[in-house]
């Protein structure tokens, strides 16, 4: 830890806020820290809560969370599903001897009919586990499961994080769907959003990561505004930091993106690159994510003749990811919408200048145009090209924006600050539920699993393809 992050609290009798340490159950139905924002959130928040002196038991399903090692009070409980979407056999049919109960049967039946069962079935398993362990936790924190199984009494006050309403993703996918068959398939896949909407309206305490997400939760899910609190998340500013010893590659642009998810806007960045190369022939794009073999992005790369100018990387370590960002003359977030945008915060934390759209909550993270980033409208390839061209041609501007961006993240968006704000909301929820009574000491922690233990857990090591599932 540096001065940029909070100091650990005592695990003996007081947390960093001077109060009794809390015993926290942190739920995540999809915990892979290398794929999807939920796993990233779980890993970093659990670490910082433990450093504040709290006892955090992460309860997760496949792909299982990978937690930071060596922290007292941080443990993992695996709550297995049937893992129907694992690599290399997604949408598999389980063997008869794999079925354990009716929840397993429901999971398979939902998949067979084109739906996505994990939020519901994880919530049913988690609710059952929590009720069997009543009295062991001071607070339960659900990471966007929003399943029916978590309604009612789960043995402790419930706090739920909604990063952004998945109904936004659903609408963007429907808008981009080709024909009625694909639209029907998308509607069926996103059927779980009806459940999440109903559950969200009944929850007493919701956290979200930005003011934009807060308003969209109100508008899309119909949640009362007095139940929603903003706690910004952030970057690991010790890991994502400047390093002048890393050579900058002329013309390099770095982005993190799901290849053909319309939400991420990668196709617009590919088009922008073609325009930029007319003036900056050395310009090239490195995408942290899977290379598409078909679809809009693959077609755009071929159409503009960019096969040698667009590289996709995966399977890199955290350290390699950070050095890749450091080596770029510009980072880019071309998304049509983001509920927060960790890639923006992490790029800024390294001191790499950023071009970002104004989609969703990105401006809350990236800051004002011309001060901490260059901001452009979402879905506008010409504007993206203009912004990238400015950065590639102006080293003074790159240096100024990089320094200002790093300072913005240090001031506003660190995981230590996120943990402090989250813990404060836990205490409010406990007080509101009348649960602020003395409780038995937390059990002695057991070490979290190591990366080696996870080697066969179908977790693809792709540290920043966090929406590249």
Beta strands, then each sheet from edge to edge (+ up, - down):
strand 1: 23-28
strand 2: 55-60
strand 3: 74-78
strand 4: 139-143
strand 5: 157-161
strand 6: 206-208
strand 7: 228-230
strand 8: 252-256
strand 9: 284-288
strand 10: 310-313
strand 11: 330-333
strand 12: 354-357
strand 13: 374-376
sheet 1: 3+ 2+ 1+ 4+ 5+ 6+ 7+
sheet 2: 10+ 9+ 8+ 11+ 12+ 13+
end
